[in-house]
Amino acid sequence: LVTLGYGARLVSVRANPEARERGFDASAMIEQLKGEMKNAVESGGGHDVAASIKVNKGFGKIVLKWVSDWIEKLD
């Protein structure tokens, strides 16, 4: 189970242990996101099963979609 919270400039992520076992790592996800979408992310961080991403204005839905797609690719 991975839960996403969403606001105009914030994406919050929480995962249970089973998601972690299947490869979910919020810190790694955020680093990849920052590399792929440099202009979208203002800041972000957390640990392997919980994190928050502050996005630049206008990028909220784009980042939410990116995160959702990333999660769907997990085994």
QUINOR-V581037 format. One record per pair of residues at least 24 apart in sequence whose C-alpha atoms are under 10 Angstrom apart, sorted by the first residue. I is the first residue (numbers start at 1). J is the second residue. Records with the same first field share a line. If there is no record, write none. Layout:
I: J ; J
//
This chain:
2: 49 ; 50 ; 68 ; 71
3: 50 ; 68
4: 51 ; 52 ; 64 ; 67 ; 68
5: 52 ; 64
6: 52 ; 53 ; 60 ; 61 ; 63 ; 64
7: 54 ; 55 ; 60 ; 61 ; 64
8: 54 ; 55 ; 56 ; 57 ; 58 ; 59 ; 60 ; 61
9: 40 ; 41 ; 42 ; 53 ; 54 ; 55 ; 56 ; 57 ; 58 ; 59 ; 60 ; 61 ; 63
10: 41 ; 42 ; 43 ; 44 ; 52 ; 53 ; 54 ; 55 ; 56 ; 57 ; 59 ; 60 ; 61 ; 63 ; 64
11: 44 ; 51 ; 52 ; 53 ; 54 ; 55 ; 60 ; 61 ; 63 ; 64 ; 67
12: 44 ; 45 ; 46 ; 50 ; 51 ; 52 ; 53 ; 54 ; 64
13: 46 ; 48 ; 49 ; 50 ; 51 ; 52 ; 53 ; 67
14: 46 ; 47 ; 48 ; 49 ; 50 ; 51 ; 52
15: 48 ; 49 ; 50 ; 51
16: 49 ; 50
17: 48 ; 49
19: 49 ; 71 ; 74 ; 75
20: 48 ; 49 ; 74
21: 75
22: 74 ; 75
23: 48 ; 71 ; 73 ; 74 ; 75
24: 48 ; 49 ; 70 ; 71 ; 73 ; 74 ; 75
25: 49 ; 50 ; 51 ; 71
26: 50 ; 51 ; 52 ; 53 ; 67 ; 71
27: 51 ; 52
29: 66 ; 67 ; 70 ; 71
30: 67
32: 70
33: 63 ; 66 ; 67 ; 70
36: 66
37: 62 ; 63 ; 66
//
